[in-house]
Amino acid sequence: MLEASLNQIEQLVSDLMQKNAQLTEQNATLGQELAQAKEENETLQLSLMEQEEKNGATAARIQALVDRANAGVVNA
């Protein structure tokens, strides 16, 4: 009886250690994926900010052209 209990405990400990190793490896993989996702997110945010700046500059140029066109129509 005691021998059977010890064998069960040994098997459970072995199973737990194997599961722990799997989870540790999975955690490391997820940590790497998270770091990559954060880096990609930062890159996309910088790209978005640059695009917003370009769009703002383009909008300002278009507005200046519209203003000039309107001024030309008023003076004509």
VOBA-1610 file (N, C-alpha, C; in pm, whole numbers, padded with zeros to 5 digits, always signed):
BEGIN
Met+00083-00120+00000Met+00000+00000+00000Met+00087+00126+00000Leu+00182+00128+00090Leu+00273+00243+00098Leu+00354+00256-00031Glu+00399+00143-00084Glu+00476+00144-00207Glu+00394+00200-00322Ala+00267+00162-00330Ala+00178+00211-00435Ala+00157+00361-00421Ser+00142+00408-00299Ser+00124+00551-00275Ser+00249+00628-00316Leu+00366+00575-00282Leu+00490+00641-00319Leu+00506+00645-00471Asn+00470+00537-00537Asn+00478+00535-00683Asn+00384+00638-00744Gln+00265+00651-00688Gln+00169+00752-00738Gln+00223+00892-00717Ile+00280+00915-00601Ile+00337+01047-00572Ile+00453+01077-00667Glu+00539+00979-00689Glu+00650+00999-00782Glu+00599+01033-00921Gln+00495+00962-00965Gln+00438+00988-01097Gln+00376+01127-01103Leu+00304+01165-00998Leu+00244+01299-00994Leu+00350+01408-00996Val+00457+01388-00918Val+00565+01487-00915Val+00630+01496-01053Ser+00652+01382-01116Ser+00711+01380-01250Ser+00620+01453-01349Asp+00490+01425-01342Asp+00394+01491-01431Asp+00394+01642-01408Leu+00397+01682-01282Leu+00397+01825-01249Leu+00524+01894-01298Met+00637+01826-01284Met+00762+01884-01331Met+00761+01899-01483Gln+00706+01800-01552Gln+00698+01808-01698Gln+00603+01921-01739Lys+00489+01931-01672Lys+00395+02038-01703Lys+00457+02175-01674Asn+00532+02183-01564Asn+00600+02309-01531Asn+00700+02348-01639Ala+00775+02249-01690Ala+00871+02277-01796Ala+00800+02325-01922Gln+00687+02262-01954Gln+00611+02304-02072Gln+00559+02446-02055Leu+00505+02475-01938Leu+00451+02609-01912Leu+00560+02715-01910Thr+00677+02679-01857Thr+00790+02773-01857Thr+00831+02806-01999Glu+00838+02702-02083Glu+00874+02724-02223Glu+00768+02808-02294Gln+00642+02776-02268Gln+00532+02853-02330Gln+00536+02998-02283Asn+00566+03019-02156Asn+00574+03154-02102Asn+00687+03233-02169Ala+00800+03167-02191Ala+00912+03234-02258Ala+00874+03271-02401Thr+00807+03180-02469Thr+00763+03207-02606Thr+00666+03325-02610Leu+00571+03324-02517Leu+00474+03434-02512Leu+00543+03566-02478Gly+00644+03560-02393Gly+00719+03682-02360Gly+00788+03739-02483Gln+00845+03652-02565Gln+00910+03698-02688Gln+00807+03755-02785Glu+00693+03689-02797Glu+00587+03738-02885Glu+00535+03874-02838Leu+00523+03888-02706Leu+00478+04015-02651Leu+00578+04127-02681Ala+00706+04098-02666Ala+00809+04198-02695Ala+00804+04239-02841Gln+00786+04142-02930Gln+00777+04172-03073Gln+00652+04256-03102Ala+00540+04221-03038Ala+00417+04296-03060Ala+00431+04440-03009Lys+00497+04457-02895Lys+00518+04593-02843Lys+00605+04674-02938Glu+00710+04611-02991Glu+00798+04681-03084Glu+00722+04719-03211Glu+00642+04626-03261Glu+00564+04655-03381Glu+00462+04766-03354Asn+00402+04763-03236Asn+00307+04867-03199Asn+00374+05005-03196Glu+00493+05012-03137Glu+00566+05140-03133Glu+00598+05189-03273Thr+00641+05096-03359Thr+00672+05132-03497Thr+00549+05185-03569Leu+00436+05118-03549Leu+00312+05162-03613Leu+00266+05297-03559Gln+00284+05319-03429Gln+00246+05449-03372Gln+00332+05561-03429Leu+00462+05537-03442Leu+00550+05638-03502Leu+00511+05664-03647Ser+00481+05558-03718Ser+00439+05572-03858Ser+00310+05652-03867Leu+00217+05624-03778Leu+00091+05698-03776Leu+00114+05845-03748Met+00201+05876-03652Met+00230+06015-03620Met+00292+06086-03741Glu+00384+06018-03809Glu+00445+06077-03928Glu+00340+06101-04036Gln+00251+06004-04054Gln+00146+06018-04155Gln+00051+06132-04120Glu+00020+06146-03991Glu-00067+06257-03948Glu-00001+06391-03976Glu+00130+06400-03953Glu+00202+06524-03981Glu+00197+06556-04130Lys+00220+06454-04213Lys+00214+06474-04358Lys+00074+06516-04401Asn-00027+06450-04345Asn-00164+06485-04380Asn-00198+06628-04337Gly-00147+06668-04220Gly-00170+06805-04174Gly-00105+06906-04266Ala+00018+06876-04310Ala+00088+06966-04402Ala+00016+06972-04536Thr-00031+06858-04583Thr-00105+06855-04710Thr-00234+06933-04698Ala-00305+06916-04587Ala-00430+06989-04567Ala-00405+07140-04563Ala-00295+07180-04500Ala-00262+07323-04494Ala-00231+07377-04633Arg-00160+07300-04714Arg-00128+07345-04851Arg-00255+07355-04934Ile-00343+07256-04919Ile-00469+07259-04994Ile-00553+07379-04952Gln-00558+07404-04822Gln-00636+07519-04774Gln-00577+07650-04827Ala-00445+07659-04831Ala-00380+07780-04885Ala-00415+07797-05032Leu-00418+07687-05108Leu-00455+07695-05250Leu-00602+07737-05267Val-00687+07681-05182Val-00829+07718-05188Val-00846+07866-05154Asp-00774+07910-05052Asp-00781+08052-05014Asp-00733+08141-05129Arg-00624+08103-05194Arg-00573+08181-05308Arg-00673+08180-05422Ala-00733+08063-05447Ala-00832+08054-05554Ala-00952+08141-05523Asn-00999+08140-05398Asn-01112+08223-05358Asn-01077+08371-05367Ala-00955+08406-05329Ala-00912+08546-05336Ala-00908+08590-05482Gly-00865+08502-05572Gly-00860+08534-05714Gly-00999+08552-05772Val-01095+08473-05725Val-01233+08484-05773Val-01295+08613-05723Val-01267+08650-05599Val-01322+08772-05540Val-01267+08895-05614Asn-01137+08893-05648Asn-01073+09006-05713Asn-01111+09017-05861Ala-01162+08910-05918Ala-01189+08910-06061Ala-01315+08978-06097
//
